Amino acid sequence: MKVNFNTPFVNYRGEAIMENGKEKLIKDVVAATLFEGHWQMRLPNVPAEEKLKAFNLSNKIYESSGVIDITVEDAVMIKDAVLPALNPGGYAQVVKLVEK
């Protein structure tokens, strides 16, 4: 599926969320969350391959400047990663982005 993570988060009014005078992009939060891997710590015995997949996906998203292809498995990993990291509004925006 094709996804553009270079999309700003918006507030409940639909206005772009600003941080340090710049739009807060979904790609920055998703890439950082995948890179940190905190969501994996709540799972028992995460295989090394899964950690490498998260790292590679983080880099792919961070280095993107437009639309990229992700797999269904990538989308699942992204949703699992951001679930504990984001508030409901932010989480919903990521889910809508990867599921459209």
Secondary structure as the mmCIF struct_conf table of DSSP 4:
data_model
#
loop_
_struct_conf.conf_type_id
_struct_conf.id
_struct_conf.beg_label_comp_id
_struct_conf.beg_label_asym_id
_struct_conf.beg_label_seq_id
_struct_conf.end_label_comp_id
_struct_conf.end_label_asym_id
_struct_conf.end_label_seq_id
STRN STRN1 LYS A 2 ASN A 4
STRN STRN2 PRO A 8 PRO A 8
STRN STRN3 VAL A 10 VAL A 10
TURN_TY1_P TURN_TY1_P1 TYR A 12 ARG A 13
BEND BEND1 GLY A 14 GLY A 14
HELX_LH_PP_P HELX_LH_PP_P1 GLU A 15 GLU A 15
STRN STRN4 ALA A 16 ALA A 16
HELX_LH_PP_P HELX_LH_PP_P2 ILE A 17 ILE A 17
STRN STRN5 MET A 18 GLU A 19
TURN_TY1_P TURN_TY1_P2 ASN A 20 GLY A 21
STRN STRN6 LYS A 22 GLU A 23
STRN STRN7 LEU A 25 LEU A 25
HELX_RH_AL_P HELX_RH_AL_P1 ILE A 26 GLU A 36
HELX_RH_3T_P HELX_RH_3T_P1 HIS A 38 ARG A 42
BEND BEND2 LEU A 43 ASN A 45
HELX_RH_AL_P HELX_RH_AL_P2 ALA A 48 GLU A 63
BEND BEND3 SER A 65 GLY A 66
STRN STRN8 VAL A 67 ASP A 69
HELX_RH_AL_P HELX_RH_AL_P3 VAL A 72 VAL A 82
TURN_TY1_P TURN_TY1_P3 LEU A 83 ALA A 85
BEND BEND4 LEU A 86 LEU A 86
HELX_RH_AL_P HELX_RH_AL_P4 PRO A 88 GLU A 99
#
